[in-house]
């Protein structure tokens, strides 16, 4: 079969199925017809059907569950990177129900990275809080938060399953958050992160390093945030700086 004709065929299969998902004929969680059914329906080869399905997977519209079949995937949560905000604020803005599960809260010694981010000396004591953050009951991110000892000891006396750290800092302890520095990269989930997020080890994960600053450019909160790559995407809008 000529390449152009083959491309036309799998593109047609992909387009029809994508439209059925968009129109609600195929809903989130619905299983797609079997390969054999699609071959008969569209009058195409198995290779054509598989290529169309793979394209839908790449677009995030469907997911393949080994041994079970292909299912319509939930749309990704789009996280806007426009201003400094916390998980609870972000999920409320998207109409999602945020909850948290506290994994640990403890006093540890700061390694070189943590100390550098919080403007401390390596080996100083800091508070480390680890939480799984959920949206509508689905694990979305695994957060590792480091706080200077004095404020951190106060924070961990609160119910961190219900009270966001940002809100506690600002409203209860009068520590305003002014700005933050973000670093984002893609990593493979290690054993700890994979278990927390209920994904396979080495699944694609977004890792964000965020250092939040209070007045006087004082760092008060350093976080490593691990977001599921299959459920989240990040978006921002950039302004062009015209050459002089």
Beta strands, then each sheet from edge to edge (+ up, - down):
strand 1: 62-65
strand 2: 69-72
strand 3: 77-80
strand 4: 98-109
strand 5: 125-135
strand 6: 138-148
strand 7: 179-188
strand 8: 204-214
strand 9: 218-228
strand 10: 232-235
sheet 1: 1+ 2-
sheet 2: 3+ 10+
sheet 3: 4+ 5- 6+ 9- 8+ 7-
end
